[in-house]
Amino acid sequence: MRETGLGEAILEKIDFRSLQSEVLEVVCLILGKKEIQTEDIQIMESCLSLWVASLIKSENLIEDFYLYTRSDEKAGTYGIRHAEDLLLTGIYTYKSYRVREEFCNAIACIAQKVHTFKTKSPLVYFIDLVKRNFPREDQYYATRECK
């Protein structure tokens, strides 16, 4: 495909902004589920991989991600409303170790590979987010269902 340029022609036709919005919406829907099934984890892994690849191909999308929001209607009462909620839910969710691991891997890859930004570098953004929201022990137990 490199010799023919077909791959580049296909990539030029992709609307990466819309793709990012759709991928993030699927991720939010999965994270919002009460229980995450094996199929959900596989879909999540694929979505995160596609999102990372999109950001690497079109680095300016990181700015759109920083501004990512969902309507109250889509988010529901306790759902993911913006980019910070999405990342924090992904890396701190107690529903699945694999989901946490995939989110951490995606964040690490983005921090290493995305170098074009106007406001904050992804690495600074992610570190600041975790620093401001690092769970304390009393918060850890408050988020778990008691039996």
N, C-alpha and C positions, 0 to 999 in steps of 0.2 A: 504494500500500500504506500510505502514511502516513495518508491520510484514513480508511481503514477500521480502522487499528490492527492489521492482520494481521501485519505485520512484527514488531511488539513482542510480539504473542501467540506467534509462533513462537519468538522469542528467549527468552521466559520459560520455554519448555518444554525448552530445551537444557541438558543437564548439562555445564557448561563444564569441570568438574574431570575428568570422564571423557574429554571431547573433548581436553583438553590432554594427558592421559596417552597416548591413542591416537596423537595427532599426533607427540608426542615419540618414541614407540616406532618409528613409521615413519621418522622422521629418523635415529634411532640405527641402524636396520637398514640404511639406505642408506649412512650414513657407515662402517659396518662392512664394506661390500663391498670386495673387492680392487680392483675397477675400477668407476668410476661412469660409467654410460651416459647418453646424452642424455635418455632417458625418466626415468631416476632424478633427473636435475637438474630436470626439469620437475615431477616429483612433489614434490621437495624444496622448490622455489619455492612451490608451492601450499600445502604443509604449513606452511612458515614464515609465509606470508601469513595463513593461517587461525589460526595460533598468535598472531601479533601482534594480529589482530582480536579474538581471544578475550580476550587480556590487556587490551586497551583497553576492551572491553565489561564485563569482570569483573576489575577491577584487583587484587582481593585474591588472584587466582590466582598472582601473582608470588611470594607466600610459599610456595605449594605447589611452584612451580618451584625455588626455592632448596633445598627438601628432596627434590627428585626423585631417586630411586634406582632401579636395575634389579637384579634378582637376578643372582647369579653365573652361573646357568644361562642366562639370557637374554643376558648380556653376553659370556660366553665368556672365554677366557684374556686376550685383549687388547682386549676391547670396552669400550664406554662404560658406566660404572657409576653415574655421578651427574651432576648438572647442570653442574658445572665441567668434567668430561670432555667432555660434549656440546658446550659452547660452545668449549672449546679445540680440539677436533677439528674443529669447523665452521670456525673462523676461521683455523686453521693447517694445514688439510689440504692436502697437495700434489697430491691427486687431481684437483682441478678449481678453476680460477680462479673460475668462476661460482658455485660453492658458497661459496667464501670471501666473495665479493662479496655474495651473498644473506644470509649470516649477519651480515656487518657491517651491512648495511642494516636487517635485522630488529632487531639490537641497538640501533642508533641510533634507530630508531623507538620501540622500547620505552622507551629512556632518556628520550626527549622526551615521550612521551604518557602513561606510567604514573606517576601521582603518589600513589597510595594504597598505603602499605606500613607494616608494623609494625616490621620490623627494619632493613633497609637500603634506600635508594633504589636502583633498578636502575642508575642511572648510577654511583653509588659502588661497587656490587657488581661491575659490569663492569670499571671502571677498576682496582679492586683485584685482580681476577682476572688481568687482562692484565699488570699490574705484577709480580705474583708469578710469572708464568709466561712472561715475555717470553723468547723463544728466543735463546740465545747462538749465536755462530757455530759453536762446536764441537758444539753440540746439533743445529744445522741439518744438518751433514754426517752426523752419526750416525744421523739418521732416514731418510736417503735410501739406496736400494739402490744399491750400487756395481756397475758393469758391468765 
